[in-house]
Amino acid sequence: MDILKLLADLAETPTDLTQLASRRAALDGLRRVGAKTIAAALPLSLAALPSQAGDTRTVLDSLQLAVRLEQLQNAFYSRALTSAAGFFPADANFRSSIVKMQAHQQQHVALLTRIISSSNGDTPTLPNYDFTGSKNNTQASLFPNVFSNFDEFLRLAQLLEDTSVRAYKAIVEFLVQDNYTLQTALQLHSTEARHAARIRTMRRLRGAVVKPWPSPTDADITIAGRTAVVYATEHATTQLLPAPANTPIPFRLLPIGSGANLLTQSVPEAFDEPLAAAEVELIMGLFTY
Amino acid sequence: MSNNLIKGSDEAEFAKPLYVPIKRRSFFMYAGATAGATALLLSGCDDDDSGGSNSNSVSLGSGDVGVLNYAYALEQLEAAFYAQVIATPYTGITTDERTALTAISKHEAIHRDFFKAAITAAAPTQIIPGLTPDFSKINFADRTQVLTAAKTFEDLGVGAYNGAGALIQSGTYLLLAGKIVSVEARHAAYIRDLLTPGSFSGSDVVNAAGLDQALPVATVLAAAQTYIKETINGDNVGK
């Protein structure tokens, strides 16, 4: 592979999808090149390698993970919208919010599919979905009434949206090499965060103990060993300064330093944490068969 | 003899390649090339600090430090805004709203202090000073005005982070920015739903491809400038 030609091609950063065709040759190289290979070929040492240094997945793998997550959420919302009358609350804003989210997920699937196709990658075929978590009645369900009990539906929606935010966050770090795909991933990421906040707000309006942002004060809605991974490491109470310092930021000593619950609540709320692909796969695997 | 004279326009044409900022990954290519690498490297360095001699002008700087200062400036603005909201709450604020807005004010202050600490550790001589906010256009007693301003700041922050991601060279800084932007998007969605239930991701911010805004530096600074007394120069952010 001609690394210099690849870099020259990648340096052309289109700002809209109509220029995807011109990137076909460049992205085709990404199909076979992982982060480690790129790093070895480049003359400069990159501080920009993903934190999961042992990860040998490609950019394409990251996009395929993203589209599978979007497919899952699209199917989830689509099924909810075909539920029996009376599933959605009387306040029309609840259903219209789900309509909007489903539309976005469908658009995300279409967009990611186009990007993957333009690099001659394969779009994953749809698996079977069972959002009760029973894997088609082969094991005990996690959400037995997911499409008949609106609050149960919202709980799963929250888990999936928060997972999506954390998944994109990890994917973004992986895309530091590719401006166009990186920016697209960031834009997808923040849209999912808006969804997640809306789901949480809807739950709160219906009496749940929950904030628009993941908080240690949220009532736990996870099941140990099954869905608990959704919030594993999310409520970090420390944030590190980047290398070479690598020391915890002394929030207590900074201007914000005073106030109750600063370190135990406010700091964890102020940052969302990434979730590695393996954990995302675990969560998706609960609802596919 | 006249063939050797360089006309004004030709000279501008000759000079052009030197002033075109080299995109980050082109830089890698040029930096790796053995021939003419030094000349091209130098032409890629734009240390020209055009902050000017105006003492009311603040230059964000260049490269990753420029992006960090950019984020620091916006978080300063948001932190100051919400501090004012909490100090002088709007008429009719509910307990729930006050609790949430207080939490948001803490998040923004934490973000602000986070960037201050990061820039101080990475480039202590290049950190921008504390900025002076100007919220004279906002009537803090009026719920609609306050929440509309909050919505504006949050959407602007999301668009700024999304647009700045590609300017960042360091994967570490990119991840840190990523950890913050989703919280800003949650803020934005919450504020929007306070104003108009269900407007959390309206088509004014999320387009027909389902993509949230990604705004250029110049656009963001033009919008933010209204609320900052100092003149912010972001010409070299990420370059």
Contacts between the chains, C-beta under 8 A, distances in Angstrom:
chain1	res1	chain2	res2	distance
A	4	B	29	5.5
A	4	B	32	7.1
A	4	B	33	7.4
A	7	B	25	5.4
A	7	B	26	7.4
A	7	B	28	5.8
A	7	B	29	4.4
A	8	B	26	7.2
A	8	B	29	5.8
A	10	B	25	5.3
A	11	B	23	5.1
A	11	B	25	4.7
A	11	B	26	4.1
A	11	B	29	6.9
A	13	B	23	6.8
A	13	B	166	7.2
A	17	B	209	7.4
A	42	B	28	6.2
A	42	B	32	6.7
A	43	B	28	7.9
A	43	B	31	7.0
A	43	B	32	3.7
A	44	B	28	6.1
A	44	B	31	6.1
A	44	B	32	6.8
A	46	B	171	7.7
A	47	B	169	8.0
A	47	B	170	5.4
A	47	B	171	6.5
A	47	B	172	6.7
A	48	B	169	6.7
A	48	B	170	6.1
A	48	B	171	3.7
A	48	B	174	7.6
A	49	B	171	6.3
A	50	B	171	6.5
A	51	B	171	7.8
A	51	B	175	7.1
A	93	B	197	4.6
A	93	B	198	4.2
A	96	B	198	5.5
A	97	B	198	5.2
A	97	B	200	7.1
A	100	B	198	7.4
A	100	B	201	6.5
A	101	B	201	7.9
A	103	B	210	7.5
A	104	B	201	6.9
A	104	B	206	6.7
A	104	B	210	4.1
A	105	B	210	7.5
A	106	B	210	7.9
A	107	B	208	7.0
A	107	B	209	5.4
A	107	B	210	3.4
A	108	B	210	4.8
A	110	B	209	7.7
A	111	B	209	5.2
A	111	B	210	6.7
A	111	B	211	7.4
A	165	B	182	5.1
A	169	B	175	7.5
A	169	B	178	4.8
A	169	B	179	6.8
A	169	B	182	6.6
A	172	B	165	7.1
A	172	B	174	6.7
A	172	B	175	7.4
A	172	B	178	4.9
A	173	B	171	5.6
A	173	B	174	6.0
A	173	B	175	4.6
A	173	B	178	6.8
A	176	B	168	7.4
A	176	B	171	4.5
A	176	B	174	5.3
A	177	B	25	7.6
A	179	B	23	7.8
A	179	B	24	7.5
A	179	B	25	7.4
A	179	B	166	4.0
A	180	B	166	7.8
A	182	B	165	5.6
A	182	B	166	5.5
A	182	B	174	7.9
A	183	B	162	6.7
A	183	B	163	7.4
A	183	B	165	6.0
A	183	B	166	5.0
A	183	B	214	5.3
A	184	B	211	7.0
A	186	B	161	7.2
A	186	B	162	4.5
A	186	B	165	4.7
A	186	B	178	7.4
A	186	B	181	7.0
A	186	B	214	6.6
A	187	B	162	5.4
A	187	B	211	4.0
A	187	B	212	4.8
A	187	B	213	7.4
A	187	B	214	5.4
A	188	B	210	7.2
A	188	B	211	6.7
A	188	B	212	7.8
A	189	B	178	7.1
A	189	B	181	7.2
A	189	B	182	6.3
A	190	B	158	5.1
A	190	B	161	7.7
A	190	B	162	6.0
A	190	B	181	5.7
A	190	B	182	6.3
A	190	B	184	7.8
A	190	B	185	4.1
A	190	B	212	4.2
A	191	B	185	7.6
A	191	B	201	6.1
A	191	B	206	5.4
A	191	B	210	5.9
A	191	B	211	6.6
A	191	B	212	4.6
A	192	B	182	7.9
A	193	B	181	7.7
A	193	B	182	3.9
A	193	B	183	7.6
A	193	B	185	3.7
A	193	B	186	5.3
A	193	B	189	7.3
A	194	B	185	5.2
A	194	B	186	7.3
A	194	B	188	6.6
A	194	B	189	4.0
A	194	B	200	5.1
A	194	B	201	4.2
A	194	B	206	7.2
A	194	B	212	7.1
A	195	B	189	7.8
A	195	B	200	7.5
A	195	B	201	6.8
A	196	B	186	6.6
A	197	B	185	7.2
A	197	B	186	3.9
A	197	B	187	7.8
A	197	B	188	8.0
A	197	B	189	3.7
A	197	B	190	5.3
A	197	B	193	7.9
A	197	B	200	6.4
A	198	B	189	5.4
A	198	B	193	6.4
A	198	B	198	7.9
A	198	B	200	4.1
A	198	B	201	7.3
A	201	B	189	7.4
A	201	B	190	6.1
A	201	B	193	5.3
A	201	B	200	7.6
A	211	B	100	7.6
A	211	B	103	7.1
A	212	B	100	7.2
A	212	B	186	5.1
A	212	B	187	7.5
A	212	B	189	6.8
A	212	B	190	4.1
A	213	B	103	7.8
A	213	B	107	7.6
A	213	B	183	5.7
A	213	B	186	4.6
A	213	B	187	7.6
A	239	B	114	6.4
A	239	B	176	8.0
A	239	B	179	7.9
A	241	B	117	6.3
A	241	B	118	6.0
A	241	B	121	5.0
A	242	B	118	6.5
A	242	B	121	7.6
A	242	B	122	7.0
A	242	B	170	7.3
A	242	B	172	4.4
A	242	B	173	6.6
A	242	B	176	7.1
A	243	B	172	6.7
A	245	B	121	4.9
A	249	B	113	7.6
A	249	B	114	6.1
A	249	B	117	4.9
A	249	B	118	7.8
A	250	B	117	7.5
A	251	B	110	6.5
A	251	B	113	6.6
A	254	B	113	4.0
A	254	B	116	7.1
A	254	B	117	6.7
A	255	B	109	7.0
A	255	B	112	7.9
A	255	B	113	5.9
A	256	B	106	6.9
A	256	B	109	4.2
A	256	B	110	5.5
A	256	B	112	7.6
A	256	B	113	5.0
A	259	B	106	6.9
A	262	B	106	7.3
A	266	B	103	7.0
A	266	B	106	4.2
A	266	B	107	6.8
A	266	B	110	6.1
A	267	B	110	6.0
A	269	B	103	6.5
A	269	B	106	7.9
A	269	B	107	6.1
A	269	B	183	7.4
A	270	B	106	7.3
A	270	B	107	4.2
A	270	B	110	4.3
A	270	B	111	6.2
A	270	B	114	7.9
A	270	B	180	7.6
A	270	B	183	6.0
A	271	B	179	4.3
A	271	B	180	6.5
A	271	B	183	6.6
A	272	B	179	5.6
A	272	B	182	4.4
A	272	B	183	5.8
A	273	B	179	6.5
A	274	B	175	6.9
A	274	B	178	7.2
A	274	B	179	7.5
